[in-house]
Amino acid sequence: MKFSITPFLLDENGAKGREKFWFYSGEELQAVRVGDWKLHLPHEYLTVAAAPGKGGKPSNWENMKPLSIEVSGIRGIASRHGYRVEKIGLALYDLKHDPNETRDVADANPEVVARVQAEVAKARADLGDSLTGVRATHARPAGDVGIYNPATLSK
């Protein structure tokens, strides 16, 4: 299937974006969007630790306690760059009425959560999810596009 975003970018009449999006960070499935609904799955994320930094220094510079440079991943990044690690639980947002994702409406829309969870299951089965330990069935090795046919994802 071929998809061009050119009509969408040029604001042509009838242009339409994708109906479904899978939001991954590395191999972690963190959210799925279906139409105007976006379901965040439980995961950790980075947020600014305090007020914005000044003079080229990161946020919370004076109180930072950086972990060793050998500590990688989200916690190492947070400790060295003025962030803190937060966790989001399962949360549903109506992007049409709340594009800034400020109001979790999951409890009021259990049928939407169930519908988007079906798409979550498809994403996990296809590309995997390190947060839940689901292994991918169609993911290719990172950077190795030469051995796969992009149209069928087969060798």
PAPATI-866458 format. One line per field, with one value per atom (N, C-alpha, C, O): x, y, z; residue in three letters; atom name. Coordinates in steps of 0.2 Angstrom, whole numbers, padded with zeros to 4 digits. Example, Ala and Ser with C-alpha at 12.3 -4.5 7.8 and 13.67 -1.06 7.14 Angstrom:
// residues 2
x	c(0066:0062:0066:0071:0064:0068:0064:0067)
y	c(-0028:-0022:-0016:-0017:-0011:-0005:0000:0006)
z	c(0039:0039:0039:0042:0035:0036:0039:0040)
resn	c(ALA:ALA:ALA:ALA:SER:SER:SER:SER)
name	c(N:CA:C:O:N:CA:C:O)
// end
This chain:
// residues 155
x	c(0004:0000:0004:0009:0003:0007:0003:-0003:0007:0003:0008:0013:0004:0008:0004:-0002:0008:0006:0006:0003:0008:0008:0001:0001:-0004:-0011:-0012:-0015:-0011:-0012:-0008:-0011:-0002:0003:0001:0002:-0002:-0004:-0011:-0013:-0014:-0021:-0026:-0030:-0025:-0029:-0036:-0037:-0041:-0048:-0048:-0045:-0051:-0052:-0046:-0046:-0041:-0035:-0036:-0040:-0034:-0035:-0029:-0025:-0028:-0022:-0024:-0029:-0019:-0020:-0025:-0026:-0029:-0034:-0031:-0034:-0026:-0023:-0015:-0012:-0013:-0006:-0004:-0007:0002:0005:0011:0016:0011:0017:0022:0020:0027:0033:0038:0040:0042:0048:0053:0052:0057:0061:0057:0053:0057:0053:0047:0043:0045:0040:0034:0034:0028:0022:0019:0017:0019:0017:0010:0007:0007:0001:-0002:0002:-0008:-0011:-0017:-0021:-0017:-0022:-0027:-0024:-0033:-0038:-0043:-0047:-0043:-0047:-0045:-0040:-0051:-0050:-0048:-0047:-0047:-0046:-0038:-0036:-0035:-0028:-0028:-0030:-0026:-0025:-0018:-0014:-0016:-0009:-0009:-0014:-0004:-0003:0002:0006:0001:0006:0013:0015:0017:0024:0027:0024:0034:0037:0039:0040:0040:0042:0046:0046:0049:0053:0049:0045:0050:0047:0052:0056:0051:0056:0055:0050:0061:0062:0059:0056:0060:0058:0057:0056:0058:0057:0063:0068:0061:0066:0073:0074:0078:0085:0087:0083:0092:0094:0102:0106:0104:0111:0114:0120:0110:0112:0112:0114:0110:0110:0103:0098:0103:0097:0092:0095:0086:0082:0084:0087:0084:0085:0093:0095:0097:0104:0107:0112:0105:0108:0107:0111:0102:0100:0101:0100:0104:0105:0110:0115:0109:0113:0114:0111:0118:0119:0121:0126:0118:0121:0127:0128:0130:0136:0134:0129:0139:0138:0137:0134:0139:0138:0130:0128:0126:0119:0116:0115:0113:0110:0102:0100:0098:0091:0088:0091:0082:0078:0080:0080:0082:0085:0091:0092:0096:0102:0101:0104:0097:0096:0093:0095:0088:0084:0089:0089:0094:0098:0103:0106:0105:0110:0108:0112:0101:0099:0093:0089:0092:0087:0080:0075:0079:0072:0071:0076:0065:0063:0059:0056:0059:0055:0048:0047:0043:0036:0033:0036:0027:0023:0016:0013:0014:0007:0004:0007:-0002:-0006:-0010:-0009:-0015:-0019:-0024:-0027:-0024:-0027:-0030:-0026:-0036:-0039:-0040:-0043:-0039:-0040:-0044:-0043:-0048:-0052:-0049:-0050:-0045:-0040:-0044:-0042:-0051:-0055:-0057:-0056:-0058:-0060:-0055:-0056:-0050:-0044:-0037:-0034:-0035:-0029:-0023:-0018:-0023:-0017:-0017:-0013:-0022:-0022:-0022:-0017:-0026:-0027:-0032:-0032:-0037:-0042:-0043:-0045:-0041:-0042:-0049:-0053:-0052:-0059:-0060:-0065:-0055:-0056:-0062:-0065:-0063:-0068:-0075:-0080:-0076:-0082:-0083:-0089:-0078:-0079:-0076:-0071:-0078:-0075:-0076:-0072:-0081:-0082:-0076:-0074:-0074:-0069:-0062:-0058:-0061:-0055:-0055:-0049:-0060:-0060:-0058:-0055:-0061:-0060:-0053:-0050:-0050:-0043:-0038:-0033:-0040:-0036:-0036:-0031:-0041:-0040:-0035:-0031:-0034:-0029:-0022:-0017:-0022:-0016:-0013:-0007:-0018:-0016:-0013:-0009:-0016:-0013:-0006:-0002:-0005:0002:0007:0012:0005:0009:0011:0017:0006:0007:0011:0015:0011:0015:0022:0026:0022:0029:0032:0037:0028:0030:0030:0027:0031:0031:0035:0034:0041:0046:0043:0045:0038:0035:0031:0030:0028:0024:0027:0024:0033:0037:0034:0036:0030:0027:0032:0035:0034:0039:0036:0030:0039:0037:0037:0041:0032:0031:0034:0035:0033:0035:0040:0042:0043:0049:0055:0057:0058:0065:0070:0069:0076:0082:0083:0083:0085:0086:0091:0096:0090:0094:0095:0099:0092:0093:0086:0082:0086:0080:0081:0077:0088:0089:0087:0085:0085:0083:0076:0073:0072:0065:0061:0064:0056:0052:0047:0043:0048:0043:0036:0032:0034:0027:0024:0018:0028:0025:0028:0026:0034:0038:0040:0041:0042:0044:0051:0053:0055:0062:0061:0066)
y	c(-0006:0000:0006:0007:0011:0017:0023:0023:0027:0032:0039:0038:0044:0050:0055:0056:0059:0065:0071:0076:0072:0078:0081:0087:0078:0082:0085:0090:0081:0083:0089:0094:0089:0095:0101:0107:0100:0106:0108:0112:0105:0106:0106:0110:0101:0100:0097:0093:0099:0096:0089:0085:0086:0079:0075:0069:0079:0076:0073:0076:0067:0064:0060:0057:0061:0058:0051:0048:0047:0041:0040:0045:0035:0034:0031:0033:0027:0024:0026:0026:0027:0028:0024:0023:0021:0017:0021:0023:0023:0028:0023:0021:0022:0018:0023:0028:0021:0024:0018:0014:0018:0012:0006:0006:0001:-0005:-0005:-0010:0001:0002:0005:0010:0001:0004:0008:0006:0015:0019:0022:0024:0022:0025:0022:0021:0022:0021:0026:0027:0028:0033:0030:0027:0030:0028:0034:0036:0037:0043:0049:0051:0051:0057:0054:0058:0048:0045:0043:0039:0044:0042:0039:0042:0033:0029:0028:0025:0031:0030:0024:0023:0020:0014:0015:0020:0012:0013:0013:0008:0018:0018:0024:0029:0024:0030:0035:0033:0041:0046:0052:0052:0056:0061:0068:0069:0072:0078:0083:0080:0089:0094:0094:0094:0094:0093:0099:0098:0105:0111:0116:0115:0122:0128:0127:0124:0130:0130:0132:0137:0129:0131:0138:0141:0141:0148:0148:0144:0152:0153:0146:0145:0143:0137:0130:0125:0131:0126:0122:0126:0116:0112:0114:0117:0112:0113:0110:0105:0113:0111:0110:0105:0114:0113:0112:0108:0117:0118:0112:0110:0108:0102:0095:0090:0095:0089:0085:0087:0078:0073:0068:0062:0070:0065:0058:0057:0053:0046:0046:0050:0040:0039:0039:0037:0041:0041:0034:0033:0029:0022:0020:0015:0024:0023:0026:0032:0021:0024:0023:0022:0024:0024:0030:0035:0029:0035:0038:0044:0034:0037:0040:0046:0038:0041:0048:0053:0048:0054:0059:0065:0057:0062:0065:0071:0061:0063:0068:0072:0068:0072:0078:0082:0078:0084:0088:0091:0087:0092:0089:0093:0082:0079:0075:0074:0073:0068:0063:0064:0057:0051:0051:0051:0051:0051:0044:0042:0042:0037:0039:0042:0037:0038:0031:0026:0031:0024:0024:0028:0020:0019:0026:0027:0029:0036:0037:0036:0039:0040:0048:0051:0050:0057:0058:0054:0063:0064:0070:0076:0069:0074:0079:0085:0078:0083:0088:0094:0087:0092:0093:0098:0090:0091:0089:0084:0093:0092:0092:0089:0095:0096:0090:0090:0085:0079:0081:0079:0085:0087:0083:0084:0080:0077:0070:0068:0065:0058:0056:0057:0054:0052:0044:0042:0040:0033:0030:0026:0033:0030:0031:0027:0037:0039:0035:0036:0032:0029:0022:0021:0018:0011:0007:0003:0009:0006:0008:0004:0014:0017:0014:0012:0013:0010:0003:0001:-0001:-0008:-0008:-0012:-0003:-0003:-0001:-0005:0003:0005:0000:-0001:-0004:-0009:-0015:-0018:-0016:-0021:-0019:-0023:-0012:-0010:-0010:-0012:-0009:-0011:-0018:-0019:-0022:-0030:-0031:-0035:-0028:-0028:-0026:-0029:-0020:-0017:-0021:-0022:-0024:-0028:-0035:-0037:-0037:-0044:-0042:-0047:-0037:-0035:-0033:-0036:-0028:-0025:-0026:-0024:-0030:-0031:-0026:-0020:-0027:-0022:-0024:-0029:-0021:-0023:-0021:-0025:-0017:-0016:-0022:-0023:-0026:-0031:-0038:-0043:-0038:-0044:-0047:-0053:-0044:-0047:-0046:-0041:-0052:-0052:-0050:-0052:-0046:-0044:-0050:-0055:-0050:-0055:-0052:-0056:-0046:-0043:-0037:-0034:-0036:-0031:-0034:-0039:-0029:-0031:-0028:-0024:-0031:-0028:-0021:-0019:-0017:-0010:-0009:-0012:-0004:-0003:-0008:-0006:-0013:-0018:-0019:-0023:-0014:-0014:-0018:-0019:-0020:-0023:-0030:-0032:-0034:-0041:-0042:-0047:-0036:-0037:-0033:-0028:-0036:-0033:-0028:-0031:-0022:-0017:-0018:-0016:-0021:-0022:-0027:-0027:-0032:-0038:-0040:-0044:-0036:-0038:-0045:-0048:-0048:-0054:-0054:-0050:-0060:-0060:-0062:-0062)
z	c(0000:0000:0000:0004:-0004:-0005:-0002:-0002:0002:0005:0005:0006:0002:0001:0006:0006:0009:0014:0010:0013:0004:0000:0000:0001:-0002:-0002:0005:0005:0010:0017:0018:0021:0017:0018:0014:0016:0008:0004:0005:0001:0010:0012:0006:0005:0002:-0004:-0002:0003:-0005:-0004:-0003:-0008:0002:0002:0005:0006:0006:0009:0016:0020:0018:0024:0027:0023:0033:0036:0038:0037:0041:0043:0049:0053:0049:0054:0060:0066:0060:0065:0066:0061:0072:0073:0079:0084:0079:0084:0087:0083:0093:0096:0099:0105:0097:0100:0102:0099:0108:0110:0110:0115:0105:0105:0103:0098:0108:0107:0112:0112:0115:0119:0116:0113:0116:0113:0119:0124:0118:0123:0122:0127:0116:0114:0108:0103:0107:0100:0099:0104:0093:0091:0086:0081:0087:0082:0081:0085:0075:0074:0079:0079:0082:0087:0094:0098:0095:0102:0102:0097:0108:0109:0116:0121:0116:0122:0124:0120:0130:0132:0136:0140:0135:0139:0145:0144:0150:0156:0154:0151:0155:0154:0157:0160:0158:0161:0155:0149:0157:0152:0156:0162:0152:0155:0155:0150:0160:0161:0164:0168:0163:0165:0173:0176:0176:0184:0188:0193:0185:0189:0183:0178:0186:0181:0176:0177:0170:0164:0167:0171:0164:0166:0163:0159:0165:0163:0162:0164:0157:0155:0152:0153:0149:0146:0150:0148:0156:0161:0161:0160:0162:0162:0168:0173:0168:0174:0180:0180:0185:0192:0193:0196:0189:0189:0196:0197:0200:0207:0211:0216:0210:0214:0210:0213:0205:0201:0204:0207:0204:0206:0201:0201:0196:0190:0192:0196:0188:0189:0184:0180:0185:0181:0174:0172:0170:0163:0160:0155:0164:0162:0163:0160:0166:0167:0161:0161:0157:0151:0152:0158:0147:0147:0150:0151:0152:0154:0160:0161:0165:0172:0171:0174:0167:0166:0162:0164:0157:0154:0158:0159:0162:0167:0172:0173:0175:0180:0177:0181:0171:0168:0164:0162:0163:0158:0161:0157:0168:0171:0170:0170:0170:0169:0175:0179:0176:0181:0177:0172:0180:0177:0180:0187:0176:0179:0175:0171:0178:0175:0174:0178:0168:0166:0166:0164:0168:0168:0162:0157:0161:0155:0155:0160:0150:0149:0142:0138:0142:0135:0134:0139:0128:0127:0120:0116:0120:0115:0111:0113:0106:0103:0100:0099:0098:0094:0099:0097:0105:0110:0115:0119:0115:0120:0117:0119:0112:0108:0113:0111:0118:0123:0128:0132:0127:0132:0139:0143:0141:0148:0152:0158:0149:0152:0151:0145:0155:0154:0155:0160:0149:0149:0148:0146:0150:0150:0154:0151:0160:0164:0161:0162:0158:0155:0148:0145:0145:0138:0138:0134:0142:0142:0135:0134:0131:0125:0120:0116:0121:0116:0119:0114:0125:0128:0125:0123:0125:0123:0115:0113:0111:0104:0102:0098:0106:0105:0107:0104:0113:0115:0110:0110:0106:0100:0095:0093:0094:0090:0093:0090:0100:0104:0103:0102:0103:0103:0096:0095:0090:0084:0083:0080:0086:0086:0090:0087:0095:0099:0095:0095:0092:0089:0083:0081:0080:0073:0075:0073:0079:0081:0087:0089:0092:0098:0103:0101:0109:0115:0120:0124:0121:0127:0134:0138:0134:0141:0143:0149:0139:0141:0139:0140:0136:0134:0128:0126:0124:0118:0112:0111:0109:0104:0097:0096:0093:0086:0082:0082:0077:0072:0065:0061:0064:0058:0058:0053:0064:0064:0061:0062:0058:0055:0059:0064:0059:0063:0061:0055:0066:0065:0060:0060:0055:0050:0045:0040:0045:0040:0035:0036:0030:0026:0020:0016:0018:0012:0011:0005:0017:0016:0016:0015:0017:0017:0011:0009:0009:0004:0008:0011:0007:0011:0010:0014:0004:0002:0006:0008:0008:0011:0018:0022:0019:0025:0026:0031:0020:0020:0016:0013:0017:0015:0007:0004)
resn	c(MET:MET:MET:MET:LYS:LYS:LYS:LYS:PHE:PHE:PHE:PHE:SER:SER:SER:SER:ILE:ILE:ILE:ILE:THR:THR:THR:THR:PRO:PRO:PRO:PRO:PHE:PHE:PHE:PHE:LEU:LEU:LEU:LEU:LEU:LEU:LEU:LEU:ASP:ASP:ASP:ASP:GLU:GLU:GLU:GLU:ASN:ASN:ASN:ASN:GLY:GLY:GLY:GLY:ALA:ALA:ALA:ALA:LYS:LYS:LYS:LYS:GLY:GLY:GLY:GLY:ARG:ARG:ARG:ARG:GLU:GLU:GLU:GLU:LYS:LYS:LYS:LYS:PHE:PHE:PHE:PHE:TRP:TRP:TRP:TRP:PHE:PHE:PHE:PHE:TYR:TYR:TYR:TYR:SER:SER:SER:SER:GLY:GLY:GLY:GLY:GLU:GLU:GLU:GLU:GLU:GLU:GLU:GLU:LEU:LEU:LEU:LEU:GLN:GLN:GLN:GLN:ALA:ALA:ALA:ALA:VAL:VAL:VAL:VAL:ARG:ARG:ARG:ARG:VAL:VAL:VAL:VAL:GLY:GLY:GLY:GLY:ASP:ASP:ASP:ASP:TRP:TRP:TRP:TRP:LYS:LYS:LYS:LYS:LEU:LEU:LEU:LEU:HIS:HIS:HIS:HIS:LEU:LEU:LEU:LEU:PRO:PRO:PRO:PRO:HIS:HIS:HIS:HIS:GLU:GLU:GLU:GLU:TYR:TYR:TYR:TYR:LEU:LEU:LEU:LEU:THR:THR:THR:THR:VAL:VAL:VAL:VAL:ALA:ALA:ALA:ALA:ALA:ALA:ALA:ALA:ALA:ALA:ALA:ALA:PRO:PRO:PRO:PRO:GLY:GLY:GLY:GLY:LYS:LYS:LYS:LYS:GLY:GLY:GLY:GLY:GLY:GLY:GLY:GLY:LYS:LYS:LYS:LYS:PRO:PRO:PRO:PRO:SER:SER:SER:SER:ASN:ASN:ASN:ASN:TRP:TRP:TRP:TRP:GLU:GLU:GLU:GLU:ASN:ASN:ASN:ASN:MET:MET:MET:MET:LYS:LYS:LYS:LYS:PRO:PRO:PRO:PRO:LEU:LEU:LEU:LEU:SER:SER:SER:SER:ILE:ILE:ILE:ILE:GLU:GLU:GLU:GLU:VAL:VAL:VAL:VAL:SER:SER:SER:SER:GLY:GLY:GLY:GLY:ILE:ILE:ILE:ILE:ARG:ARG:ARG:ARG:GLY:GLY:GLY:GLY:ILE:ILE:ILE:ILE:ALA:ALA:ALA:ALA:SER:SER:SER:SER:ARG:ARG:ARG:ARG:HIS:HIS:HIS:HIS:GLY:GLY:GLY:GLY:TYR:TYR:TYR:TYR:ARG:ARG:ARG:ARG:VAL:VAL:VAL:VAL:GLU:GLU:GLU:GLU:LYS:LYS:LYS:LYS:ILE:ILE:ILE:ILE:GLY:GLY:GLY:GLY:LEU:LEU:LEU:LEU:ALA:ALA:ALA:ALA:LEU:LEU:LEU:LEU:TYR:TYR:TYR:TYR:ASP:ASP:ASP:ASP:LEU:LEU:LEU:LEU:LYS:LYS:LYS:LYS:HIS:HIS:HIS:HIS:ASP:ASP:ASP:ASP:PRO:PRO:PRO:PRO:ASN:ASN:ASN:ASN:GLU:GLU:GLU:GLU:THR:THR:THR:THR:ARG:ARG:ARG:ARG:ASP:ASP:ASP:ASP:VAL:VAL:VAL:VAL:ALA:ALA:ALA:ALA:ASP:ASP:ASP:ASP:ALA:ALA:ALA:ALA:ASN:ASN:ASN:ASN:PRO:PRO:PRO:PRO:GLU:GLU:GLU:GLU:VAL:VAL:VAL:VAL:VAL:VAL:VAL:VAL:ALA:ALA:ALA:ALA:ARG:ARG:ARG:ARG:VAL:VAL:VAL:VAL:GLN:GLN:GLN:GLN:ALA:ALA:ALA:ALA:GLU:GLU:GLU:GLU:VAL:VAL:VAL:VAL:ALA:ALA:ALA:ALA:LYS:LYS:LYS:LYS:ALA:ALA:ALA:ALA:ARG:ARG:ARG:ARG:ALA:ALA:ALA:ALA:ASP:ASP:ASP:ASP:LEU:LEU:LEU:LEU:GLY:GLY:GLY:GLY:ASP:ASP:ASP:ASP:SER:SER:SER:SER:LEU:LEU:LEU:LEU:THR:THR:THR:THR:GLY:GLY:GLY:GLY:VAL:VAL:VAL:VAL:ARG:ARG:ARG:ARG:ALA:ALA:ALA:ALA:THR:THR:THR:THR:HIS:HIS:HIS:HIS:ALA:ALA:ALA:ALA:ARG:ARG:ARG:ARG:PRO:PRO:PRO:PRO:ALA:ALA:ALA:ALA:GLY:GLY:GLY:GLY:ASP:ASP:ASP:ASP:VAL:VAL:VAL:VAL:GLY:GLY:GLY:GLY:ILE:ILE:ILE:ILE:TYR:TYR:TYR:TYR:ASN:ASN:ASN:ASN:PRO:PRO:PRO:PRO:ALA:ALA:ALA:ALA:THR:THR:THR:THR:LEU:LEU:LEU:LEU:SER:SER:SER:SER:LYS:LYS:LYS:LYS)
name	c(N:CA:C:O:N:CA:C:O:N:CA:C:O:N:CA:C:O:N:CA:C:O:N:CA:C:O:N:CA:C:O:N:CA:C:O:N:CA:C:O:N:CA:C:O:N:CA:C:O:N:CA:C:O:N:CA:C:O:N:CA:C:O:N:CA:C:O:N:CA:C:O:N:CA:C:O:N:CA:C:O:N:CA:C:O:N:CA:C:O:N:CA:C:O:N:CA:C:O:N:CA:C:O:N:CA:C:O:N:CA:C:O:N:CA:C:O:N:CA:C:O:N:CA:C:O:N:CA:C:O:N:CA:C:O:N:CA:C:O:N:CA:C:O:N:CA:C:O:N:CA:C:O:N:CA:C:O:N:CA:C:O:N:CA:C:O:N:CA:C:O:N:CA:C:O:N:CA:C:O:N:CA:C:O:N:CA:C:O:N:CA:C:O:N:CA:C:O:N:CA:C:O:N:CA:C:O:N:CA:C:O:N:CA:C:O:N:CA:C:O:N:CA:C:O:N:CA:C:O:N:CA:C:O:N:CA:C:O:N:CA:C:O:N:CA:C:O:N:CA:C:O:N:CA:C:O:N:CA:C:O:N:CA:C:O:N:CA:C:O:N:CA:C:O:N:CA:C:O:N:CA:C:O:N:CA:C:O:N:CA:C:O:N:CA:C:O:N:CA:C:O:N:CA:C:O:N:CA:C:O:N:CA:C:O:N:CA:C:O:N:CA:C:O:N:CA:C:O:N:CA:C:O:N:CA:C:O:N:CA:C:O:N:CA:C:O:N:CA:C:O:N:CA:C:O:N:CA:C:O:N:CA:C:O:N:CA:C:O:N:CA:C:O:N:CA:C:O:N:CA:C:O:N:CA:C:O:N:CA:C:O:N:CA:C:O:N:CA:C:O:N:CA:C:O:N:CA:C:O:N:CA:C:O:N:CA:C:O:N:CA:C:O:N:CA:C:O:N:CA:C:O:N:CA:C:O:N:CA:C:O:N:CA:C:O:N:CA:C:O:N:CA:C:O:N:CA:C:O:N:CA:C:O:N:CA:C:O:N:CA:C:O:N:CA:C:O:N:CA:C:O:N:CA:C:O:N:CA:C:O:N:CA:C:O:N:CA:C:O:N:CA:C:O:N:CA:C:O:N:CA:C:O:N:CA:C:O:N:CA:C:O:N:CA:C:O:N:CA:C:O:N:CA:C:O:N:CA:C:O:N:CA:C:O:N:CA:C:O:N:CA:C:O:N:CA:C:O:N:CA:C:O:N:CA:C:O:N:CA:C:O:N:CA:C:O:N:CA:C:O:N:CA:C:O:N:CA:C:O:N:CA:C:O:N:CA:C:O:N:CA:C:O:N:CA:C:O:N:CA:C:O:N:CA:C:O:N:CA:C:O:N:CA:C:O:N:CA:C:O:N:CA:C:O:N:CA:C:O:N:CA:C:O:N:CA:C:O:N:CA:C:O:N:CA:C:O:N:CA:C:O:N:CA:C:O:N:CA:C:O:N:CA:C:O:N:CA:C:O:N:CA:C:O:N:CA:C:O:N:CA:C:O:N:CA:C:O)
// end
